[in-house]
Amino acid sequence: MTTHKNEGFTLVELLVVIGILGILSAALFPAIGNAVMQANMTAVGTRGKDIFVAITSANMEREPLGLGSVWPRDDFANPTEEERDLAQKSGSSTEYFKWLYDEENKKSGQNWSPVADGFDYSKLAGGGVPTCNTDSLTQDYNMWTIACNVRDEMEDVIPILVTRNVDETSLKKDKFDPASDRSTTLNWASQAWRKKPFSDKGFVMVRKGGAIFKGRGRYRQLTVVYNNQYFDLTSGGGENTFKYINPGG
């Protein structure tokens, strides 16, 4: 009669297998991390584009009615009642988005009428920034810095929506010259609550022309951000009022 002897793995064999699995995991981890990062940036960019489309559509609807743009503004010469309200809500992107969503009337349940159809608070979340599940938006649930006092004649390459982990003071608000600004880079926001999304690993922007720009941290040179394109927002004379407002104001 033939007998079969069942033998398990030896300790050496187990250690070899564990070592091989460790090497494979170490090799695959960066690729998996990059894939997750790319997916998050794509989702964030899509939500930013949704905001852009909602605001642009509202402006197109309002123009034939003789109504003004709903992009954040605080530089009205002789503001109407609606423009004064918009100016008051343009101190921070959070207050602006609350106005855009008509949060005040949403809470009361009376005459709720969002300024821009297709916009809701889910567009402000992503990349680790949670969705606001209440009717009271705060800076913690808002991942966007937004441009204020946007003009039609401004170049399409200028960012108008930027993830909050970027320090908006390092963006150009007057002019950009590739020759003199070649070595200048974006800075990261220093406040702890602004680290998400992406920390110092990357950022997402939506340009004035509607294009989405997803940049890794190593590509934060202003020549890349502005596509090496010169612009001068002060060339028309007068005081330049273009600026950026972050979620905290």
C-alpha positions as CSV (number, residue, x, y, z in Angstrom):
1,M,0.0,0.0,0.0
2,T,1.3,3.4,-0.9
3,T,1.1,6.1,1.7
4,H,1.1,9.9,1.1
5,K,2.8,12.1,3.6
6,N,1.3,15.6,3.8
7,E,3.9,18.2,4.6
8,G,3.3,21.9,5.2
9,F,5.5,24.8,4.2
10,T,8.7,25.2,5.9
11,L,9.5,28.4,7.8
12,V,12.0,29.4,5.1
13,E,9.4,28.9,2.4
14,L,6.9,31.0,4.3
15,L,9.4,33.8,4.7
16,V,10.2,33.7,1.0
17,V,6.5,34.0,0.1
18,I,6.0,36.8,2.6
19,G,9.0,38.6,1.2
20,I,7.8,38.3,-2.4
21,L,4.4,39.6,-1.4
22,G,6.0,42.6,0.4
23,I,8.1,43.5,-2.7
24,L,5.0,43.3,-5.0
25,S,3.0,45.4,-2.6
26,A,5.7,48.0,-2.4
27,A,5.9,48.1,-6.2
28,L,2.2,48.4,-6.7
29,F,1.4,50.9,-4.0
30,P,2.6,54.0,-5.8
31,A,0.6,53.0,-8.9
32,I,-2.5,52.4,-6.8
33,G,-2.0,55.7,-5.0
34,N,-1.6,57.6,-8.3
35,A,-4.8,56.0,-9.7
36,V,-6.8,57.0,-6.7
37,M,-5.4,60.5,-6.8
38,Q,-6.2,60.8,-10.5
39,A,-9.8,59.6,-9.9
40,N,-10.3,62.1,-7.1
41,M,-9.0,65.0,-9.2
42,T,-11.2,64.0,-12.1
43,A,-14.3,64.0,-9.9
44,V,-13.4,67.3,-8.3
45,G,-12.7,68.8,-11.8
46,T,-16.1,67.6,-13.0
47,R,-17.9,69.2,-10.0
48,G,-16.0,72.5,-10.7
49,K,-17.1,72.4,-14.3
50,D,-20.7,71.8,-13.2
51,I,-20.5,75.0,-11.1
52,F,-19.1,76.9,-14.1
53,V,-21.9,75.6,-16.4
54,A,-24.6,76.4,-13.8
55,I,-23.4,80.0,-13.4
56,T,-22.7,80.5,-17.1
57,S,-26.2,79.2,-17.9
58,A,-27.8,81.5,-15.4
59,N,-25.9,84.5,-16.9
60,M,-27.1,83.5,-20.4
61,E,-30.7,83.3,-19.2
62,R,-30.5,86.7,-17.4
63,E,-28.7,88.7,-20.1
64,P,-31.8,89.1,-22.4
65,L,-33.8,90.2,-19.4
66,G,-31.4,93.0,-18.7
67,L,-30.1,91.4,-15.5
68,G,-26.5,91.4,-14.4
69,S,-24.0,88.6,-14.1
70,V,-24.1,86.4,-11.0
71,W,-20.4,85.8,-10.8
72,P,-19.2,87.2,-7.4
73,R,-19.0,91.0,-7.5
74,D,-18.3,93.7,-5.0
75,D,-17.3,96.6,-7.2
76,F,-20.7,97.9,-8.4
77,A,-20.8,101.6,-9.1
78,N,-24.6,102.1,-8.6
79,P,-25.8,98.7,-7.4
80,T,-29.4,97.6,-7.6
81,E,-30.9,95.8,-4.7
82,E,-30.0,92.4,-6.1
83,E,-26.4,93.6,-6.7
84,R,-26.1,95.0,-3.2
85,D,-27.1,91.6,-1.9
86,L,-24.6,89.9,-4.2
87,A,-21.9,92.3,-3.0
88,Q,-22.6,91.4,0.6
89,K,-22.4,87.7,-0.2
90,S,-19.0,88.1,-2.0
91,G,-16.9,88.4,1.1
92,S,-16.2,84.6,1.0
93,S,-16.9,81.8,-1.5
94,T,-19.0,80.1,1.2
95,E,-21.3,83.1,1.6
96,Y,-21.5,83.4,-2.2
97,F,-22.5,79.8,-2.7
98,K,-25.1,80.1,0.0
99,W,-26.6,83.0,-2.0
100,L,-26.4,81.1,-5.2
101,Y,-28.3,78.2,-3.7
102,D,-30.8,80.6,-2.0
103,E,-30.0,78.9,1.4
104,E,-32.1,81.4,3.4
105,N,-35.3,80.5,1.6
106,K,-34.4,76.9,1.5
107,K,-34.3,76.8,5.3
108,S,-37.7,78.5,5.6
109,G,-39.3,76.4,2.9
110,Q,-40.8,79.5,1.3
111,N,-40.3,80.8,-2.2
112,W,-37.0,78.8,-2.6
113,S,-35.5,79.8,-5.9
114,P,-31.8,79.0,-6.5
115,V,-30.0,81.6,-8.6
116,A,-28.3,79.0,-10.7
117,D,-30.2,75.8,-11.7
118,G,-28.0,72.7,-11.5
119,F,-26.0,73.9,-8.5
120,D,-26.2,72.3,-5.1
121,Y,-23.8,71.7,-2.2
122,S,-22.6,68.4,-3.5
123,K,-20.6,70.3,-6.0
124,L,-18.5,71.7,-3.2
125,A,-17.3,68.4,-1.8
126,G,-14.7,65.9,-2.9
127,G,-11.1,64.8,-2.3
128,G,-11.7,64.3,1.4
129,V,-14.0,67.4,1.8
130,P,-17.3,66.0,3.1
131,T,-20.7,66.9,1.6
132,C,-22.9,69.3,3.5
133,N,-25.9,67.3,4.5
134,T,-27.7,70.2,6.2
135,D,-29.1,73.5,5.0
136,S,-26.3,75.5,6.7
137,L,-23.2,75.6,4.6
138,T,-19.9,76.3,6.4
139,Q,-16.3,76.6,5.2
140,D,-15.6,73.0,6.2
141,Y,-17.9,71.7,3.4
142,N,-16.6,74.0,0.7
143,M,-13.5,73.1,-1.3
144,W,-13.5,76.0,-3.7
145,T,-11.9,79.4,-3.9
146,I,-13.6,81.5,-6.6
147,A,-12.7,84.6,-8.6
148,C,-14.5,87.9,-7.8
149,N,-15.2,90.7,-10.2
150,V,-14.7,88.6,-13.4
151,R,-15.0,90.5,-16.7
152,D,-16.0,89.2,-20.1
153,E,-12.8,90.6,-21.7
154,M,-10.5,88.7,-19.3
155,E,-8.4,86.0,-20.9
156,D,-9.9,82.5,-20.9
157,V,-6.7,81.0,-19.3
158,I,-7.3,82.8,-16.0
159,P,-8.5,80.4,-13.2
160,I,-11.9,81.3,-11.8
161,L,-12.4,78.2,-9.6
162,V,-9.4,76.8,-7.6
163,T,-9.3,74.1,-4.9
164,R,-8.9,75.7,-1.5
165,N,-5.5,74.0,-0.7
166,V,-3.9,76.6,-3.0
167,D,-3.0,79.9,-1.4
168,E,-5.0,82.3,-3.6
169,T,-2.6,85.2,-2.8
170,S,0.0,83.4,-5.0
171,L,-2.3,83.6,-8.0
172,K,-1.8,86.6,-10.3
173,K,-4.5,89.2,-10.0
174,D,-3.0,92.0,-12.1
175,K,-0.8,90.6,-14.9
176,F,1.3,87.7,-15.8
177,D,4.5,87.9,-17.9
178,P,6.1,84.5,-18.7
179,A,9.5,86.1,-19.0
180,S,9.6,87.7,-15.6
181,D,7.4,85.2,-13.7
182,R,9.0,82.0,-15.0
183,S,10.4,80.9,-11.7
184,T,7.3,81.8,-9.6
185,T,5.2,79.0,-8.2
186,L,1.9,78.6,-6.4
187,N,2.0,78.3,-2.6
188,W,-0.1,76.0,-0.5
189,A,-2.6,77.3,2.0
190,S,-1.3,77.2,5.5
191,Q,-4.5,76.8,7.5
192,A,-5.1,73.2,8.6
193,W,-8.7,73.0,7.5
194,R,-7.6,73.9,3.9
195,K,-5.3,71.0,3.5
196,K,-8.1,68.9,1.9
197,P,-8.4,68.3,-1.0
198,F,-5.0,67.0,-2.1
199,S,-2.8,68.7,0.5
200,D,0.4,69.5,-1.3
201,K,0.0,66.7,-3.8
202,G,-2.0,68.5,-6.4
203,F,-4.7,71.0,-7.2
204,V,-7.6,71.5,-9.6
205,M,-8.7,74.6,-11.4
206,V,-11.5,75.6,-13.8
207,R,-10.4,78.4,-16.2
208,K,-12.5,81.3,-17.4
209,G,-13.0,79.5,-20.7
210,G,-14.4,76.5,-19.0
211,A,-11.3,74.2,-19.3
212,I,-10.4,71.9,-16.4
213,F,-6.8,71.9,-15.3
214,K,-5.6,69.1,-13.0
215,G,-2.1,69.8,-11.7
216,R,0.2,67.6,-9.7
217,G,2.2,69.4,-7.0
218,R,5.3,69.3,-9.2
219,Y,3.5,71.3,-11.9
220,R,2.6,74.4,-9.8
221,Q,4.8,76.8,-11.8
222,L,2.8,79.8,-12.9
223,T,4.0,79.3,-16.4
224,V,2.1,76.0,-16.4
225,V,-0.9,77.4,-14.6
226,Y,-1.3,80.2,-17.1
227,N,-0.2,78.1,-20.1
228,N,2.7,80.4,-20.7
229,Q,0.2,83.1,-21.8
230,Y,0.8,86.8,-21.1
231,F,-2.1,88.9,-19.8
232,D,-2.5,92.3,-18.2
233,L,-5.7,93.0,-16.3
234,T,-4.7,96.6,-15.6
235,S,-4.2,97.6,-19.2
236,G,-7.7,99.2,-19.4
237,G,-6.7,101.8,-16.8
238,G,-8.2,102.5,-13.4
239,E,-7.9,100.4,-10.3
240,N,-7.8,96.7,-10.7
241,T,-10.5,95.0,-8.6
242,F,-10.1,91.4,-9.7
243,K,-9.4,89.1,-6.7
244,Y,-10.0,85.7,-5.2
245,I,-12.2,84.8,-2.3
246,N,-11.6,81.6,-0.3
247,P,-14.2,79.7,1.7
248,G,-13.2,81.5,4.9
249,G,-13.2,85.0,3.4
